[in-house]
Structure formats: structure tokens, C-alpha cells
């Protein structure tokens, strides 16, 4: 840790160092992963949501809808 930062609160340390919070970094990585799923650049299976096919997307074709699943006891992660 840089000198003089130990006594500062987390938010002030982030601000002084020009870093994003852990919460913001996680949110950004989630958005990046969804983008990669939509464009076929991810190894993760696209099962928790699907593209909305109603055509009501206000300027883009990537409106997502959640898919309801019924998990059974034989479901493996």
C-alpha cells in the first residue's frame, strides 16, 4: 500500500489512486461477459436470457428477456 494511505477510508484511497471500486469492476465485467455472450465470443452458455424478438427495442436489436428455468435435483453446475 502506498505511504500515507493506510489511515484513509476505502473510498478516499480509491479516489486518490484513480481506481474503480470492487463493485463497479464486477458490474463492468458482468456487462463485458454479456456482450461476449451476445456476439458469440464467450465459452459460457447463453441460457439465462434470450434476445427479445418483438422488434420493440428502441434503436438496437439487443433487448434481453430473462428465461425462467425449473431446476431439478439432477442439474449439475
C-alpha positions as CSV (number, residue, x, y, z in Angstrom):
1,X,0.0,0.0,0.0
2,X,1.4,3.5,-0.8
3,X,2.7,5.5,2.0
4,X,0.1,7.6,3.9
5,X,-2.9,5.7,2.6
6,X,-3.3,3.2,5.4
7,X,-5.4,5.5,7.6
8,X,-7.7,6.8,4.8
9,X,-11.1,5.2,4.2
10,X,-11.6,2.9,1.2
11,X,-13.4,5.5,-0.9
12,X,-10.7,8.2,-0.4
13,X,-7.9,5.7,-1.2
14,X,-9.7,4.8,-4.5
15,X,-10.2,8.4,-5.4
16,X,-6.5,9.3,-4.7
17,X,-5.2,6.3,-6.7
18,X,-7.7,6.8,-9.5
19,X,-9.2,3.3,-9.2
20,X,-12.8,2.0,-9.5
21,X,-14.5,0.3,-6.6
22,X,-14.7,-3.5,-6.5
23,X,-18.5,-3.3,-7.0
24,X,-18.0,-1.1,-10.2
25,X,-15.3,-3.5,-11.5
26,X,-17.6,-6.5,-11.0
27,X,-20.6,-4.7,-12.7
28,X,-18.4,-3.8,-15.7
29,X,-17.1,-7.4,-16.0
30,X,-20.7,-8.7,-16.0
31,X,-21.6,-6.3,-18.8
32,X,-18.5,-7.3,-20.8
33,X,-19.4,-11.0,-20.4
34,X,-23.0,-10.4,-21.6
35,X,-21.6,-8.6,-24.6
36,X,-19.3,-11.5,-25.4
37,X,-22.2,-14.0,-25.0
38,X,-24.4,-12.0,-27.4
39,X,-21.7,-11.9,-30.0
40,X,-20.6,-15.5,-29.7
41,X,-17.2,-14.7,-28.2
42,X,-17.7,-16.4,-24.9
43,X,-17.5,-20.1,-23.9
44,X,-20.4,-19.5,-21.4
45,X,-23.7,-21.0,-22.4
46,X,-26.4,-18.4,-23.3
47,X,-29.2,-19.9,-21.2
48,X,-30.4,-17.4,-18.6
49,X,-31.7,-14.8,-21.1
50,X,-32.6,-14.5,-24.8
51,X,-33.0,-11.8,-27.3
52,X,-36.4,-10.2,-27.4
53,X,-37.9,-10.8,-30.8
54,X,-40.9,-8.4,-30.6
55,X,-39.0,-5.7,-32.5
56,X,-39.6,-3.1,-29.8
57,X,-36.0,-2.3,-28.9
58,X,-35.7,1.5,-29.3
59,X,-32.8,1.7,-31.7
60,X,-30.9,-1.6,-31.3
61,X,-31.6,-5.3,-31.6
62,X,-30.2,-6.4,-28.3
63,X,-33.1,-6.2,-25.8
64,X,-32.8,-9.1,-23.4
65,X,-35.5,-11.1,-21.7
66,X,-34.9,-13.5,-18.8
67,X,-35.7,-17.1,-19.3
68,X,-37.5,-18.9,-16.5
69,X,-35.9,-22.3,-15.5
70,X,-37.1,-25.1,-13.5
71,X,-34.0,-26.7,-12.0
72,X,-34.2,-30.3,-10.9
73,X,-32.0,-32.1,-8.4
74,X,-30.1,-33.7,-11.3
75,X,-28.9,-30.3,-12.5
76,X,-25.1,-30.1,-12.4
77,X,-23.1,-26.9,-12.4
